[in-house]
Amino acid sequence: MTPTIIAEPATIVDPDGIATPELDLIPVDNSVGETVSELGGELRALAHRSSHYLVGLVANLALGFVSFPIFTRVFSVDQYGMMDLGQRLLLLMTVMSKLGIQNASLRFYNSVEFAKDPAAEKKYYSTLFYGILGSSALTVLLFLVAGFFFPQLLSGGPLASLSYILLGVAVVRAVSSILQGFLRVEERTKAFNFLLVATKAGTIAGVCALFVLMSRTARTYFVGTLLVEGLLAAGVTVWFFRRRVLSPTAFRWDLFRSAVAYGTPLVVYEFAFAILGSSDRFLVRHYVGAEALGFYAVAHGLARNVNELFVVPLGLALVPMYMRIWTTDGARKTTAFLSTAFDLYIIASAGLLAAVAACGRSMVILLASSKYTGADRLIPIILAALFIYAAHVFVGAGLLIHKKTLQMAVILACAAVFNIALNCFLLPRIGLMGGAISTLASYLACIIALAVASHRVLPLNVHKSSLAKYAVAAAMSWFLGSQLRIASPFLECLVRFSFSMIVYVGILYLLDERVRGVWQWFRTWLKQRRQPAQI
């Protein structure tokens, strides 16, 4: 379970054809309403396909929750940490292997032209497929050359026994990224979801099966990952070959150069994100040790699962919506929409953070086992950091709308450097808590910098008095929820979470007039919904 890399801008800057019921909350003029009516069929089809992607995403997240308690119990603490460390290195290798070419699959696809000219279609598929295969081979070659001149890179360090396996997985994932891109542009949502879910489920099953033949180590995990993902990628590749759209002779350098030129700025962004989210694992291993890394990885894993379950669907829905509002209604309504949505996000994330913090200890015992007791102290800080970083979909909207992705990459890179420096200072002094604090501080600095830069082109309105109310409500609900004691970890987790959320909402109802207004609106809406049934 690796951190989700930022979605390719090519998939979200298209202003045409995103509509959801939530847009009804925003006043629109008659011309916009007529446009939506004219595109009703296409919008319904788009919503239908989008729901397919959401189903696949939820299934994938559910499998992540299934695999987490399995692997935390099967692996020793230090081997679980080693597995997480390998995932961080694999993320960096994969970004390098793709070279941003997967983003071009969306930019250069032209179904109308391909229907008229099969040669153009073969040129598109072949160039991108063999191009990313070549960039992956180049990455492998560079690592091997570096290993020849500097043997300690591949044969030394904690990941020495995994280096070549990770190289293989990076190549497979790079190739898989372009295959998934092909499925997306062809709107084969069911096939895309099947590949996504089959990869996750197959990896869990394959790794568990290998435990019978191999030792319970990180090496077994990555061998199973390589076998399963390699077989699935090979199967999809064979399917494209049978369609006769892949041929080495159809590769064209001009299209390849255009694809690389288009994707390179996004590589900088992805790589900066990967460094920001991964560097702390290597530093924890270096300063605190292998077993401590296992505790840190578990805390990060639990926080990341909660974050993805809450934030990823939000990002999928939000970005297309504000892009469409920007195109149809302009800056003023976009600002109003984002400001309101951001306020609601802060309300929800503060309450969820308080509830998770209250049940952190029982959650760790329930999902990871008692051998990771103590990792729960890190979860609130790491989850707060992840929630703060997730705010980039709001505060960075202006930069994304104006296509200032390079500026975003520079901000991420600076935050990554700050994160590394802070880890180097805090980890030797206060241990794992230093890693969590460094993550929180660097993510907060990143979001503040993004907000300042984006405010110049698209300012958002944030009510500071409301932020104080949310903080007070969250702190009180966290404290009161954590006082409950129940023998069963499952019941304690359920009761603490539910009680904390109820207390949080109740306190906000008393403190914030807008929350009371939303409640009154909700009651009115329920009455209106019931009226037809009573007639």
Beta strands, then each sheet from edge to edge (+ up, - down):
end
